[in-house]
Amino acid sequence: MQQKKVIIIGGGFAGALITKNLEKEYNTTLIDTKDYFEFTPGVLRTIVEPFHVKKIQLLHKDYLKHTKLINAEVSVIDGKNVYYKKGAKVKKISFDYLVIASGSSYNPPIKNKNVIAMDRAKELKHAFEQVKKSEKIIVAGGGPVGVELAAEIITHFPEKKIIILDHANTILAREHPKAIAYAQKFLQKRNVTIQSNKKIIDFKKSIVVTNDYTKIAADLVLLCVGIKPNTPFMQKNFADTLTEKGFIQTNQYLQLNDYENIFVAGDVADIHEEKLAQNAENHANTVIKNIRNMQAHKPLHPYISKKRIMVISLGKYDGIFTHKKYVLTGIIPGLLKHMIEFWYMFKMKL
Protein backbone atom coordinates (compact mmCIF):
# COMPACT_ATOMS: atom_id res chain seq x y z
CA MET A 1 0.00 0.00 0.00
CA GLN A 2 1.30 3.45 -0.90
CA GLN A 3 2.16 5.59 2.09
CA LYS A 4 0.01 8.62 2.79
CA LYS A 5 1.74 11.96 2.29
CA VAL A 6 2.16 14.14 5.39
CA ILE A 7 3.56 17.67 5.06
CA ILE A 8 4.74 19.46 8.19
CA ILE A 9 5.28 23.23 8.04
CA GLY A 10 7.81 24.30 10.67
CA GLY A 11 10.60 22.39 12.42
CA GLY A 12 10.28 23.68 15.98
CA PHE A 13 9.22 21.62 18.99
CA ALA A 14 5.85 20.55 17.56
CA GLY A 15 6.89 20.10 13.93
CA ALA A 16 10.13 18.26 14.70
CA LEU A 17 8.46 15.83 17.12
CA ILE A 18 5.59 15.07 14.73
CA THR A 19 7.96 14.47 11.82
CA LYS A 20 10.31 12.29 13.86
CA ASN A 21 7.44 10.10 15.07
CA LEU A 22 5.62 9.70 11.75
CA GLU A 23 8.45 9.44 9.22
CA LYS A 24 8.65 5.62 9.29
CA GLU A 25 4.91 5.19 8.75
CA TYR A 26 4.17 7.96 6.25
CA ASN A 27 5.72 9.75 3.31
CA THR A 28 6.78 12.82 5.31
CA THR A 29 8.02 16.20 4.10
CA LEU A 30 9.26 18.91 6.46
CA ILE A 31 9.23 22.47 5.13
CA ASP A 32 11.17 24.92 7.30
CA THR A 33 12.79 28.31 6.80
CA LYS A 34 15.82 27.04 8.71
CA ASP A 35 17.69 23.75 8.28
CA TYR A 36 17.95 22.89 11.96
CA PHE A 37 15.94 22.21 15.11
CA GLU A 38 16.59 24.60 17.97
CA PHE A 39 15.98 24.10 21.68
CA THR A 40 14.39 27.53 22.14
CA PRO A 41 14.38 27.55 25.99
CA GLY A 42 18.19 27.65 25.73
CA VAL A 43 18.33 30.49 23.22
CA LEU A 44 18.67 33.31 25.75
CA ARG A 45 22.01 32.04 27.03
CA THR A 46 23.53 32.64 23.59
CA ILE A 47 23.31 36.39 24.11
CA VAL A 48 25.91 36.13 26.88
CA GLU A 49 27.60 32.87 25.82
CA PRO A 50 27.61 32.78 21.97
CA PHE A 51 29.26 29.33 21.88
CA HIS A 52 26.19 27.87 23.63
CA VAL A 53 24.43 27.84 20.26
CA LYS A 54 26.23 24.60 19.34
CA LYS A 55 24.53 22.82 22.24
CA ILE A 56 20.98 23.77 21.30
CA GLN A 57 20.90 23.30 17.54
CA LEU A 58 20.66 20.08 15.53
CA LEU A 59 20.44 19.86 11.76
CA HIS A 60 17.16 18.35 10.58
CA LYS A 61 19.09 15.89 8.42
CA ASP A 62 20.88 14.51 11.49
CA TYR A 63 17.74 13.30 13.27
CA LEU A 64 15.33 12.73 10.36
CA LYS A 65 16.37 9.76 8.24
CA HIS A 66 13.26 9.12 6.12
CA THR A 67 11.89 12.61 5.54
CA LYS A 68 12.16 14.90 2.54
CA LEU A 69 13.55 18.24 3.76
CA ILE A 70 12.68 21.50 2.06
CA ASN A 71 14.46 24.62 3.28
CA ALA A 72 12.03 27.28 2.06
CA GLU A 73 9.25 29.69 2.99
CA VAL A 74 5.64 28.64 2.44
CA SER A 75 3.78 31.24 0.37
CA VAL A 76 0.23 29.85 0.36
CA ILE A 77 -1.75 26.68 1.07
CA ASP A 78 -5.09 25.28 -0.03
CA GLY A 79 -7.03 22.16 0.91
CA LYS A 80 -4.76 19.86 -1.13
CA ASN A 81 -1.44 21.60 -1.77
CA VAL A 82 1.35 23.61 -0.21
CA TYR A 83 3.09 26.25 -2.33
CA TYR A 84 6.57 27.36 -1.33
CA LYS A 85 9.21 29.76 -2.61
CA LYS A 86 12.49 28.32 -3.86
CA GLY A 87 14.58 31.13 -5.22
CA ALA A 88 12.51 33.06 -7.76
CA LYS A 89 10.19 30.09 -8.35
CA VAL A 90 7.06 28.97 -6.51
CA LYS A 91 6.74 25.19 -6.28
CA LYS A 92 3.77 23.00 -5.32
CA ILE A 93 3.55 19.81 -3.29
CA SER A 94 0.35 17.87 -2.51
CA PHE A 95 -0.62 16.22 0.78
CA ASP A 96 -3.00 13.76 2.37
CA TYR A 97 -2.38 15.31 5.79
CA LEU A 98 -0.99 18.73 6.58
CA VAL A 99 0.40 19.91 9.92
CA ILE A 100 0.82 23.66 10.43
CA ALA A 101 3.46 24.22 13.12
CA SER A 102 5.08 27.37 11.74
CA GLY A 103 5.72 28.98 15.14
CA SER A 104 5.87 32.65 16.04
CA SER A 105 8.24 35.59 16.28
CA TYR A 106 8.45 38.84 18.21
CA ASN A 107 6.86 41.84 16.56
CA PRO A 108 8.92 44.97 17.30
CA PRO A 109 6.60 47.92 17.98
CA ILE A 110 9.26 50.25 16.61
CA LYS A 111 12.10 49.98 14.09
CA ASN A 112 15.54 50.74 15.44
CA LYS A 113 18.91 49.04 14.94
CA ASN A 114 19.33 48.92 18.72
CA VAL A 115 16.05 47.05 19.26
CA ILE A 116 16.68 43.30 19.16
CA ALA A 117 13.93 40.67 19.28
CA MET A 118 14.72 37.61 21.39
CA ASP A 119 13.89 35.13 18.64
CA ARG A 120 16.58 32.78 17.42
CA ALA A 121 20.08 31.97 18.56
CA LYS A 122 21.45 32.64 15.08
CA GLU A 123 20.52 36.30 15.46
CA LEU A 124 21.18 36.59 19.18
CA LYS A 125 24.77 35.45 19.10
CA HIS A 126 25.51 38.48 16.92
CA ALA A 127 23.96 40.69 19.62
CA PHE A 128 26.63 39.60 22.11
CA GLU A 129 28.96 42.45 21.12
CA GLN A 130 26.13 44.98 21.46
CA VAL A 131 25.36 43.72 24.96
CA LYS A 132 29.04 43.90 25.90
CA LYS A 133 29.42 47.51 24.80
CA SER A 134 26.07 48.74 26.17
CA GLU A 135 26.07 50.29 29.63
CA LYS A 136 22.32 50.66 30.02
CA ILE A 137 20.01 47.95 28.69
CA ILE A 138 16.21 47.82 28.68
CA VAL A 139 14.47 44.46 28.69
CA ALA A 140 10.96 44.94 27.32
CA GLY A 141 8.69 42.34 28.93
CA GLY A 142 8.58 40.92 32.44
CA GLY A 143 7.33 37.43 31.64
CA PRO A 144 9.50 34.31 31.97
CA VAL A 145 11.59 35.22 28.89
CA GLY A 146 12.29 38.78 30.04
CA VAL A 147 13.13 37.69 33.58
CA GLU A 148 15.48 34.94 32.37
CA LEU A 149 17.20 37.31 29.96
CA ALA A 150 17.72 40.02 32.58
CA ALA A 151 19.13 37.40 34.97
CA GLU A 152 21.50 36.02 32.31
CA ILE A 153 22.91 39.44 31.52
CA ILE A 154 23.28 40.67 35.09
CA THR A 155 25.00 37.47 36.29
CA HIS A 156 27.46 37.61 33.39
CA PHE A 157 27.89 41.40 33.40
CA PRO A 158 27.16 42.63 36.94
CA GLU A 159 28.33 46.15 36.06
CA LYS A 160 25.48 46.66 33.55
CA LYS A 161 22.45 48.78 34.35
CA ILE A 162 19.36 46.70 33.52
CA ILE A 163 15.79 47.99 33.47
CA ILE A 164 12.80 45.70 32.98
CA LEU A 165 9.72 47.40 31.55
CA ASP A 166 6.51 45.42 31.80
CA HIS A 167 2.93 46.33 30.90
CA ALA A 168 1.55 44.24 33.81
CA ASN A 169 1.46 45.18 37.49
CA THR A 170 4.32 42.84 38.28
CA ILE A 171 6.88 40.61 36.60
CA LEU A 172 5.83 36.97 36.08
CA ALA A 173 2.22 38.10 36.45
CA ARG A 174 0.76 34.63 35.71
CA GLU A 175 3.01 32.78 38.13
CA HIS A 176 2.72 31.89 41.83
CA PRO A 177 3.28 34.79 44.30
CA LYS A 178 6.29 32.96 45.78
CA ALA A 179 7.87 32.74 42.34
CA ILE A 180 7.25 36.44 41.74
CA ALA A 181 8.74 37.40 45.09
CA TYR A 182 11.84 35.24 44.58
CA ALA A 183 12.52 36.62 41.10
CA GLN A 184 12.04 40.20 42.28
CA LYS A 185 14.44 39.68 45.19
CA PHE A 186 17.04 38.02 42.92
CA LEU A 187 16.95 40.86 40.38
CA GLN A 188 16.72 43.78 42.79
CA LYS A 189 19.61 42.40 44.84
CA ARG A 190 21.67 42.81 41.65
CA ASN A 191 20.40 46.34 41.07
CA VAL A 192 18.03 45.47 38.24
CA THR A 193 15.25 48.09 38.11
CA ILE A 194 11.71 46.86 37.52
CA GLN A 195 9.11 49.30 36.20
CA SER A 196 5.52 48.07 35.95
CA ASN A 197 2.65 49.25 33.74
CA LYS A 198 5.15 50.42 31.12
CA LYS A 199 5.15 49.78 27.39
CA ILE A 200 7.60 51.19 24.83
CA ILE A 201 6.06 53.40 22.15
CA ASP A 202 9.22 54.98 20.70
CA PHE A 203 13.02 54.79 20.79
CA LYS A 204 15.06 57.57 19.19
CA LYS A 205 18.56 58.91 19.80
CA SER A 206 19.09 56.55 22.76
CA ILE A 207 15.88 57.66 24.47
CA VAL A 208 13.03 55.23 25.09
CA VAL A 209 9.54 56.72 25.39
CA THR A 210 6.90 54.72 27.30
CA ASN A 211 3.11 54.74 27.15
CA ASP A 212 2.93 57.33 29.95
CA TYR A 213 5.47 59.47 28.04
CA THR A 214 8.26 58.77 30.48
CA LYS A 215 11.67 59.13 28.82
CA ILE A 216 14.46 56.70 29.70
CA ALA A 217 18.01 56.76 28.35
CA ALA A 218 19.21 53.39 27.02
CA ASP A 219 21.89 51.97 24.74
CA LEU A 220 19.99 48.82 23.80
CA VAL A 221 16.45 47.41 23.95
CA LEU A 222 15.92 43.64 24.11
CA LEU A 223 12.38 42.74 23.13
CA CYS A 224 10.67 39.88 24.99
CA VAL A 225 7.01 40.70 24.40
CA GLY A 226 4.49 40.93 21.57
CA ILE A 227 4.71 37.67 19.64
CA LYS A 228 3.03 37.27 16.28
CA PRO A 229 2.20 33.90 14.69
CA ASN A 230 3.92 33.00 11.43
CA THR A 231 0.72 32.62 9.40
CA PRO A 232 0.85 34.99 6.36
CA PHE A 233 0.46 31.97 4.06
CA MET A 234 -3.02 31.41 5.54
CA GLN A 235 -4.37 34.78 4.45
CA LYS A 236 -5.39 33.92 0.88
CA ASN A 237 -7.53 30.81 1.44
CA PHE A 238 -8.00 30.54 5.21
CA ALA A 239 -8.32 34.08 6.50
CA ASP A 240 -11.62 33.19 8.15
CA THR A 241 -9.83 30.66 10.38
CA LEU A 242 -7.49 33.31 11.83
CA THR A 243 -8.07 35.41 14.92
CA GLU A 244 -7.55 39.16 14.84
CA LYS A 245 -3.94 38.61 15.92
CA GLY A 246 -3.33 35.89 13.31
CA PHE A 247 -3.54 32.73 15.43
CA ILE A 248 -5.25 29.71 13.87
CA GLN A 249 -8.56 28.50 15.30
CA THR A 250 -8.98 24.75 15.70
CA ASN A 251 -11.47 22.26 17.06
CA GLN A 252 -10.80 20.17 20.16
CA TYR A 253 -8.77 17.66 18.11
CA LEU A 254 -6.42 20.40 16.84
CA GLN A 255 -7.91 20.15 13.36
CA LEU A 256 -8.45 23.24 11.25
CA ASN A 257 -12.17 23.98 11.29
CA ASP A 258 -13.92 22.20 8.37
CA TYR A 259 -10.68 20.47 7.27
CA GLU A 260 -10.21 17.17 9.07
CA ASN A 261 -6.91 16.41 7.29
CA ILE A 262 -5.24 19.70 8.36
CA PHE A 263 -3.86 19.92 11.90
CA VAL A 264 -2.40 22.84 13.85
CA ALA A 265 0.23 22.64 16.60
CA GLY A 266 2.53 24.89 18.63
CA ASP A 267 2.54 28.67 18.96
CA VAL A 268 0.28 29.27 15.94
CA ALA A 269 -2.69 27.51 17.56
CA ASP A 270 -5.33 29.77 19.11
CA ILE A 271 -5.27 28.08 22.51
CA HIS A 272 -5.36 30.24 25.63
CA GLU A 273 -2.27 28.95 27.40
CA GLU A 274 1.39 29.91 27.75
CA LYS A 275 3.38 29.50 24.53
CA LEU A 276 5.72 26.92 26.04
CA ALA A 277 7.81 24.14 24.55
CA GLN A 278 5.93 21.69 26.79
CA ASN A 279 2.60 22.77 25.36
CA ALA A 280 3.94 22.47 21.82
CA GLU A 281 5.07 18.91 22.64
CA ASN A 282 1.62 18.05 23.97
CA HIS A 283 0.02 19.48 20.82
CA ALA A 284 2.40 17.29 18.81
CA ASN A 285 1.47 14.14 20.73
CA THR A 286 -2.22 14.83 20.13
CA VAL A 287 -1.66 15.38 16.40
CA ILE A 288 0.45 12.20 16.11
CA LYS A 289 -2.29 10.11 17.78
CA ASN A 290 -5.04 11.67 15.68
CA ILE A 291 -3.33 11.17 12.32
CA ARG A 292 -2.74 7.53 13.22
CA ASN A 293 -6.31 7.15 14.46
CA MET A 294 -7.74 8.69 11.31
CA GLN A 295 -5.81 6.14 9.28
CA ALA A 296 -7.11 3.33 11.49
CA HIS A 297 -10.69 4.75 11.52
CA LYS A 298 -10.56 5.10 15.29
CA PRO A 299 -11.97 7.93 17.47
CA LEU A 300 -9.83 11.02 17.78
CA HIS A 301 -8.26 12.30 21.01
CA PRO A 302 -9.14 15.80 22.23
CA TYR A 303 -6.35 18.12 23.30
CA ILE A 304 -6.64 19.05 26.97
CA SER A 305 -4.91 22.24 28.02
CA LYS A 306 -3.68 22.45 31.59
CA LYS A 307 -1.13 24.26 33.71
CA ARG A 308 2.30 22.77 33.02
CA ILE A 309 5.46 22.58 35.09
CA MET A 310 7.49 25.78 34.66
CA VAL A 311 11.24 26.06 35.17
CA ILE A 312 12.63 29.59 35.06
CA SER A 313 16.40 29.97 35.17
CA LEU A 314 18.03 32.90 36.92
CA GLY A 315 21.51 32.78 35.49
CA LYS A 316 23.43 29.50 35.44
CA TYR A 317 23.02 28.33 39.02
CA ASP A 318 19.72 29.64 40.29
CA GLY A 319 16.11 29.27 39.28
CA ILE A 320 12.46 28.70 40.05
CA PHE A 321 10.39 25.53 39.64
CA THR A 322 6.61 25.90 39.77
CA HIS A 323 3.80 23.41 39.43
CA LYS A 324 0.29 24.37 40.53
CA LYS A 325 0.75 25.55 44.15
CA TYR A 326 4.23 24.08 44.57
CA VAL A 327 7.28 26.37 44.25
CA LEU A 328 10.94 25.36 44.59
CA THR A 329 13.71 27.95 44.31
CA GLY A 330 17.50 27.96 44.27
CA ILE A 331 20.25 25.87 42.72
CA ILE A 332 18.17 22.72 42.05
CA PRO A 333 15.78 24.41 39.57
CA GLY A 334 18.78 26.20 38.07
CA LEU A 335 20.55 22.92 37.37
CA LEU A 336 17.28 21.28 36.29
CA LYS A 337 17.06 23.63 33.30
CA HIS A 338 20.51 22.44 32.14
CA MET A 339 19.50 18.79 32.58
CA ILE A 340 16.28 19.25 30.59
CA GLU A 341 18.19 20.87 27.74
CA PHE A 342 20.86 18.15 27.68
CA TRP A 343 18.34 15.31 27.87
CA TYR A 344 16.07 16.72 25.17
CA MET A 345 18.92 17.27 22.70
CA PHE A 346 20.22 13.78 23.46
CA LYS A 347 16.78 12.26 22.75
CA MET A 348 16.52 14.10 19.44
CA LYS A 349 19.68 12.36 18.22
CA LEU A 350 18.41 8.86 19.03
C-alpha positions in Angstrom: 0.0 0.0 0.0 1.3 3.5 -0.9 2.2 5.6 2.1 0.0 8.6 2.8 1.7 12.0 2.3 2.2 14.1 5.4 3.6 17.7 5.1 4.7 19.5 8.2 5.3 23.2 8.0 7.8 24.3 10.7 10.6 22.4 12.4 10.3 23.7 16.0 9.2 21.6 19.0 5.9 20.5 17.6 6.9 20.1 13.9 10.1 18.3 14.7 8.5 15.8 17.1 5.6 15.1 14.7 8.0 14.5 11.8 10.3 12.3 13.9 7.4 10.1 15.1 5.6 9.7 11.7 8.4 9.4 9.2 8.7 5.6 9.3 4.9 5.2 8.7 4.2 8.0 6.3 5.7 9.7 3.3 6.8 12.8 5.3 8.0 16.2 4.1 9.3 18.9 6.5 9.2 22.5 5.1 11.2 24.9 7.3 12.8 28.3 6.8 15.8 27.0 8.7 17.7 23.8 8.3 18.0 22.9 12.0 15.9 22.2 15.1 16.6 24.6 18.0 16.0 24.1 21.7 14.4 27.5 22.1 14.4 27.6 26.0 18.2 27.6 25.7 18.3 30.5 23.2 18.7 33.3 25.7 22.0 32.0 27.0 23.5 32.6 23.6 23.3 36.4 24.1 25.9 36.1 26.9 27.6 32.9 25.8 27.6 32.8 22.0 29.3 29.3 21.9 26.2 27.9 23.6 24.4 27.8 20.3 26.2 24.6 19.3 24.5 22.8 22.2 21.0 23.8 21.3 20.9 23.3 17.5 20.7 20.1 15.5 20.4 19.9 11.8 17.2 18.3 10.6 19.1 15.9 8.4 20.9 14.5 11.5 17.7 13.3 13.3 15.3 12.7 10.4 16.4 9.8 8.2 13.3 9.1 6.1 11.9 12.6 5.5 12.2 14.9 2.5 13.5 18.2 3.8 12.7 21.5 2.1 14.5 24.6 3.3 12.0 27.3 2.1 9.3 29.7 3.0 5.6 28.6 2.4 3.8 31.2 0.4 0.2 29.9 0.4 -1.8 26.7 1.1 -5.1 25.3 0.0 -7.0 22.2 0.9 -4.8 19.9 -1.1 -1.4 21.6 -1.8 1.3 23.6 -0.2 3.1 26.3 -2.3 6.6 27.4 -1.3 9.2 29.8 -2.6 12.5 28.3 -3.9 14.6 31.1 -5.2 12.5 33.1 -7.8 10.2 30.1 -8.4 7.1 29.0 -6.5 6.7 25.2 -6.3 3.8 23.0 -5.3 3.5 19.8 -3.3 0.3 17.9 -2.5 -0.6 16.2 0.8 -3.0 13.8 2.4 -2.4 15.3 5.8 -1.0 18.7 6.6 0.4 19.9 9.9 0.8 23.7 10.4 3.5 24.2 13.1 5.1 27.4 11.7 5.7 29.0 15.1 5.9 32.7 16.0 8.2 35.6 16.3 8.5 38.8 18.2 6.9 41.8 16.6 8.9 45.0 17.3 6.6 47.9 18.0 9.3 50.3 16.6 12.1 50.0 14.1 15.5 50.7 15.4 18.9 49.0 14.9 19.3 48.9 18.7 16.1 47.0 19.3 16.7 43.3 19.2 13.9 40.7 19.3 14.7 37.6 21.4 13.9 35.1 18.6 16.6 32.8 17.4 20.1 32.0 18.6 21.5 32.6 15.1 20.5 36.3 15.5 21.2 36.6 19.2 24.8 35.4 19.1 25.5 38.5 16.9 24.0 40.7 19.6 26.6 39.6 22.1 29.0 42.5 21.1 26.1 45.0 21.5 25.4 43.7 25.0 29.0 43.9 25.9 29.4 47.5 24.8 26.1 48.7 26.2 26.1 50.3 29.6 22.3 50.7 30.0 20.0 47.9 28.7 16.2 47.8 28.7 14.5 44.5 28.7 11.0 44.9 27.3 8.7 42.3 28.9 8.6 40.9 32.4 7.3 37.4 31.6 9.5 34.3 32.0 11.6 35.2 28.9 12.3 38.8 30.0 13.1 37.7 33.6 15.5 34.9 32.4 17.2 37.3 30.0 17.7 40.0 32.6 19.1 37.4 35.0 21.5 36.0 32.3 22.9 39.4 31.5 23.3 40.7 35.1 25.0 37.5 36.3 27.5 37.6 33.4 27.9 41.4 33.4 27.2 42.6 36.9 28.3 46.1 36.1 25.5 46.7 33.5 22.4 48.8 34.3 19.4 46.7 33.5 15.8 48.0 33.5 12.8 45.7 33.0 9.7 47.4 31.6 6.5 45.4 31.8 2.9 46.3 30.9 1.5 44.2 33.8 1.5 45.2 37.5 4.3 42.8 38.3 6.9 40.6 36.6 5.8 37.0 36.1 2.2 38.1 36.4 0.8 34.6 35.7 3.0 32.8 38.1 2.7 31.9 41.8 3.3 34.8 44.3 6.3 33.0 45.8 7.9 32.7 42.3 7.3 36.4 41.7 8.7 37.4 45.1 11.8 35.2 44.6 12.5 36.6 41.1 12.0 40.2 42.3 14.4 39.7 45.2 17.0 38.0 42.9 17.0 40.9 40.4 16.7 43.8 42.8 19.6 42.4 44.8 21.7 42.8 41.6 20.4 46.3 41.1 18.0 45.5 38.2 15.3 48.1 38.1 11.7 46.9 37.5 9.1 49.3 36.2 5.5 48.1 36.0 2.7 49.2 33.7 5.2 50.4 31.1 5.1 49.8 27.4 7.6 51.2 24.8 6.1 53.4 22.2 9.2 55.0 20.7 13.0 54.8 20.8 15.1 57.6 19.2 18.6 58.9 19.8 19.1 56.6 22.8 15.9 57.7 24.5 13.0 55.2 25.1 9.5 56.7 25.4 6.9 54.7 27.3 3.1 54.7 27.1 2.9 57.3 29.9 5.5 59.5 28.0 8.3 58.8 30.5 11.7 59.1 28.8 14.5 56.7 29.7 18.0 56.8 28.3 19.2 53.4 27.0 21.9 52.0 24.7 20.0 48.8 23.8 16.5 47.4 23.9 15.9 43.6 24.1 12.4 42.7 23.1 10.7 39.9 25.0 7.0 40.7 24.4 4.5 40.9 21.6 4.7 37.7 19.6 3.0 37.3 16.3 2.2 33.9 14.7 3.9 33.0 11.4 0.7 32.6 9.4 0.8 35.0 6.4 0.5 32.0 4.1 -3.0 31.4 5.5 -4.4 34.8 4.5 -5.4 33.9 0.9 -7.5 30.8 1.4 -8.0 30.5 5.2 -8.3 34.1 6.5 -11.6 33.2 8.1 -9.8 30.7 10.4 -7.5 33.3 11.8 -8.1 35.4 14.9 -7.6 39.2 14.8 -3.9 38.6 15.9 -3.3 35.9 13.3 -3.5 32.7 15.4 -5.3 29.7 13.9 -8.6 28.5 15.3 -9.0 24.8 15.7 -11.5 22.3 17.1 -10.8 20.2 20.2 -8.8 17.7 18.1 -6.4 20.4 16.8 -7.9 20.1 13.4 -8.5 23.2 11.2 -12.2 24.0 11.3 -13.9 22.2 8.4 -10.7 20.5 7.3 -10.2 17.2 9.1 -6.9 16.4 7.3 -5.2 19.7 8.4 -3.9 19.9 11.9 -2.4 22.8 13.9 0.2 22.6 16.6 2.5 24.9 18.6 2.5 28.7 19.0 0.3 29.3 15.9 -2.7 27.5 17.6 -5.3 29.8 19.1 -5.3 28.1 22.5 -5.4 30.2 25.6 -2.3 28.9 27.4 1.4 29.9 27.7 3.4 29.5 24.5 5.7 26.9 26.0 7.8 24.1 24.5 5.9 21.7 26.8 2.6 22.8 25.4 3.9 22.5 21.8 5.1 18.9 22.6 1.6 18.1 24.0 0.0 19.5 20.8 2.4 17.3 18.8 1.5 14.1 20.7 -2.2 14.8 20.1 -1.7 15.4 16.4 0.4 12.2 16.1 -2.3 10.1 17.8 -5.0 11.7 15.7 -3.3 11.2 12.3 -2.7 7.5 13.2 -6.3 7.2 14.5 -7.7 8.7 11.3 -5.8 6.1 9.3 -7.1 3.3 11.5 -10.7 4.8 11.5 -10.6 5.1 15.3 -12.0 7.9 17.5 -9.8 11.0 17.8 -8.3 12.3 21.0 -9.1 15.8 22.2 -6.3 18.1 23.3 -6.6 19.1 27.0 -4.9 22.2 28.0 -3.7 22.5 31.6 -1.1 24.3 33.7 2.3 22.8 33.0 5.5 22.6 35.1 7.5 25.8 34.7 11.2 26.1 35.2 12.6 29.6 35.1 16.4 30.0 35.2 18.0 32.9 36.9 21.5 32.8 35.5 23.4 29.5 35.4 23.0 28.3 39.0 19.7 29.6 40.3 16.1 29.3 39.3 12.5 28.7 40.1 10.4 25.5 39.6 6.6 25.9 39.8 3.8 23.4 39.4 0.3 24.4 40.5 0.7 25.5 44.2 4.2 24.1 44.6 7.3 26.4 44.2 10.9 25.4 44.6 13.7 27.9 44.3 17.5 28.0 44.3 20.2 25.9 42.7 18.2 22.7 42.1 15.8 24.4 39.6 18.8 26.2 38.1 20.5 22.9 37.4 17.3 21.3 36.3 17.1 23.6 33.3 20.5 22.4 32.1 19.5 18.8 32.6 16.3 19.2 30.6 18.2 20.9 27.7 20.9 18.2 27.7 18.3 15.3 27.9 16.1 16.7 25.2 18.9 17.3 22.7 20.2 13.8 23.5 16.8 12.3 22.8 16.5 14.1 19.4 19.7 12.4 18.2 18.4 8.9 19.0 
